[in-house]
Amino acid sequence: MSDKLILITMLVKLGVVASVASILARAQTFRRLFFAEKRRPSQTLVLLAFFLIPLTLGVWIRIAVPNFLAADISLEAIILLGLLIGPGWAMLGGLVLSIPAEIHHEFLALPFDVVLGLLAGWLGHFVEKEEIWGFTPFIDLSLYRWVHRVLRRPRLDRQFLMLFAIALAEACRVWLARAFPHRLFALTADAPWLRALVCLSAPITVGVALKVWNALRTEMSLEEQKRLLLEARLDALQRQINPHFLFNTLNSIASLARSKPELAREMTVKLANILRALLKDHDSYVRLRDELKFTDDYLSIEVVRFGPEKLRVEKEIDPATLEVLVPSILLQPLIENSIKHGLEPRIHGGTVTVRSRIKGDRIQIEVADDGVGMGERPGSAVRRSSGAGIGLKNVRERLEVLYGDQAFFEVVSNPGRGTLVSIEIPAFFDALP
């Protein structure tokens, strides 16, 4: 084997392992199983198949295609399996990867790969997971700083241990391949410097795969933290609207307790229905049909409080929108805003109108009133609209959390003529993306 072919093979091998690692990282099932904290044996077998099917094919290609030796990355794969999955699974992987070599009369491949899997698994148990993910084959370029750190606080450098162990495994394979020709595959060279380079290529190849997957792991961790942050923010907003709504409803009941006790009792029953709905565990989204039922109880309380002659409610609901998923407690703050800021200051009261319709792949929901208005308030997108009071602000922020730029929130108010609050969000019927 010429020195030039060995150098080319080592360079191509880096590209092969980077490509395989990147392709595996794009598979959703691989990502879910690979980064799972706990896996069932059946799941681990599926994960192992992601590794072994392409890599065993690589061993077969190395045997079948002359001078294409870089396809065989079985040593590096077994070490990765031992470090990340465990000794038993790495030994099984070594057994499978050695099958094409055994068929080709490389009889040392099976015992070598199985023992390598066992030793790599032991190394994985000895080294902490974060140190494995952070492994790099490049030692600190400042030798003085590295020596000073070790002398000041003597300890076993596990990064160096991994580097030495992987390079030693490759050195053992090279020695066996030279001692027993055609019984074990390895890149064998005569020049000492090239032999050293071959041994160092193994930890470099392992490090490339770990770097690719660690970048994916970091990205997934950031996405998970972002999701948890959004859930916490949404939960805080949900907790904010419930006491606000309760406070205003109790004020309505208190205003009728002495003058109209029967109506106050009726309102208390309605309030109990509302509280029962609020206290139940529910998702962030509900169907518009259920959201309208919730607002009906609230409007019943307000109609009793104001009187049917002063508070009228109209609905223009497109039946096609009833099964659309919308954020829970979406309409009540908007209706409360119309009553409190639009109709309550008006002597003769007025009408609250709730509308919904489908616009392409989006749903438009409007809450309008013909009250006194809220002064000049230009319409704007959800990310710029300021809202009026806690109710509109809460709805605006929840839409921003749940939909981002896909949500549109607009408030148009004309003094003496009323206010229109319009919302446009994606229309999902079964599940959210």
C-alpha positions, 0 to 999 in steps of 0.5 A, spaced: 500 500 500 503 506 497 504 512 502 500 516 497 494 512 497 494 511 505 494 519 506 488 520 501 484 514 504 485 518 511 483 524 508 477 521 504 475 517 511 474 524 514 469 526 509 465 519 509 464 520 517 462 527 517 457 525 511 454 519 515 454 523 521 450 528 518 445 524 514 444 520 521 442 527 524 437 529 519 433 522 521 427 524 526 427 517 529 435 517 529 435 523 533 429 521 538 432 515 540 440 517 540 438 523 545 433 519 549 435 518 556 432 511 557 431 506 551 427 500 551 432 494 548 427 494 542 429 502 541 436 500 542 436 495 536 432 500 532 438 505 533 443 500 532 440 499 525 441 506 523 449 505 525 450 498 522 446 498 515 450 503 512 457 502 516 456 494 514 455 496 507 461 500 507 466 494 509 463 490 504 464 496 499 472 496 501 472 489 500 469 489 493 471 496 490 479 496 489 483 502 493 476 505 496 478 503 503 475 509 506 468 506 506 470 502 512 470 506 518 468 500 523 473 501 528 471 508 529 464 506 529 465 500 534 468 506 539 462 510 538 457 505 540 461 503 546 462 510 548 455 512 547 451 506 548 454 501 552 459 495 551 454 490 550 451 493 544 458 495 541 460 488 542 453 486 538 455 492 533 462 489 532 459 482 530 455 485 525 460 489 522 465 483 522 461 479 517 463 482 511 470 481 513 469 474 515 466 472 509 472 475 505 477 470 510 479 476 515 478 471 520 481 476 526 476 481 524 470 478 529 474 477 535 478 484 534 471 488 533 468 484 539 473 485 544 474 493 542 466 494 543 467 491 550 473 495 551 470 502 548 464 500 553 468 500 559 471 506 557 465 510 556 463 508 563 469 511 566 469 517 562 463 522 564 458 523 558 459 531 558 467 529 557 465 524 551 461 529 548 466 535 549 472 530 546 477 533 541 483 530 538 487 536 538 491 537 545 491 544 548 496 548 543 499 551 549 503 546 552 506 550 558 499 552 560 497 544 560 503 542 564 502 548 569 494 546 570 496 539 571 502 540 576 498 545 580 492 540 580 494 533 579 488 529 576 487 524 570 485 528 564 480 523 561 480 527 554 487 525 554 485 518 556 480 517 550 485 520 545 491 515 547 486 509 548 483 510 541 490 511 538 492 505 541 486 501 539 488 503 532 495 501 533 493 494 535 489 493 529 495 496 525 500 491 529 495 485 528 494 486 520 502 487 519 503 480 524 497 476 520 497 479 513 490 478 510 487 476 516 485 483 519 484 490 515 488 496 517 492 501 513 499 499 514 505 503 512 513 502 513 514 510 514 514 511 522 511 518 521 506 515 517 504 509 522 503 515 527 499 519 523 494 513 521 494 512 529 492 519 530 487 519 524 482 514 529 481 519 534 480 525 529 475 521 526 471 519 532 472 527 534 469 529 527 462 525 528 462 527 536 462 534 534 457 533 528 452 530 533 454 535 539 452 541 535 445 537 534 445 536 541 446 543 543 441 545 538 436 541 540 437 543 548 436 550 546 430 548 542 427 545 548 429 550 553 425 555 548 419 551 548 419 550 556 420 558 556 414 559 552 410 554 556 412 558 562 410 565 559 404 562 557 402 559 564 404 566 567 399 569 562 394 564 563 394 565 571 394 573 570 387 573 566 384 568 571 384 572 577 383 579 573 376 576 570 374 573 577 375 580 580 371 583 575 365 578 576 365 578 583 364 586 583 358 585 578 355 580 583 356 584 589 353 590 586 346 586 585 347 582 592 342 587 596 338 590 590 336 584 586 338 578 590 335 573 586 339 575 580 345 575 584 344 568 586 343 566 578 349 570 577 353 566 582 351 559 579 353 562 572 360 564 576 360 557 579 360 554 572 365 559 569 370 557 575 369 549 574 371 550 567 377 554 569 379 550 574 379 544 570 386 541 567 385 544 559 390 545 554 393 551 551 388 550 545 380 549 545 375 548 539 372 555 538 365 551 539 368 550 547 370 557 547 364 560 545 360 556 550 365 559 556 363 566 553 356 565 553 356 564 561 360 570 562 355 574 557 349 571 561 352 574 568 353 581 564 346 581 561 343 580 568 348 586 571 346 591 565 339 588 563 337 586 556 335 593 554 342 595 555 347 590 553 345 586 547 349 580 544 349 578 537 353 572 533 355 572 526 359 565 527 361 561 520 359 554 522 366 552 518 370 555 524 367 552 530 372 546 530 378 550 529 383 550 535 384 557 538 387 559 544 383 558 551 380 564 554 381 568 548 374 571 547 372 573 554 378 578 555 376 582 548 368 582 550 370 584 557 374 590 554 368 592 549 363 592 555 368 595 560 371 601 556 365 601 550 358 600 553 359 601 560 360 609 560 354 609 555 348 611 558 343 607 553 348 601 553 349 598 546 351 591 542 357 587 542 358 583 536 362 576 535 364 574 528 368 568 525 370 566 518 375 562 514 379 566 510 384 561 506 388 557 511 386 562 516 381 564 521 379 571 522 375 573 529 372 579 531 369 582 537 366 589 535 361 594 540 358 600 538 360 604 544 364 610 546 370 608 543 377 608 546 380 614 543 384 614 537 388 607 536 391 606 529 391 598 528 397 594 528 400 588 527 400 583 534 407 585 535 406 592 535 399 593 538 399 596 545 392 594 547 388 597 552 389 594 559 390 587 562 385 584 557 388 586 551 395 586 553 394 579 555 391 576 549 396 580 544 402 577 548 399 570 548 398 570 541 405 572 540 407 566 544 403 561 541 404 564 533 409 569 533 409 573 526 403 568 524 398 572 528 395 579 527 392 583 532 388 589 530 384 594 534 380 600 531 377 605 535 373 611 533 370 616 538 363 615 539 362 610 534 365 604 537 371 599 537 373 593 533 378 588 535 380 583 529 384 577 530 387 573 524 391 566 526 392 560 522 386 555 522 388 548 525 383 543 526 386 537 528 393 538 531 398 544 531 405 543 528 
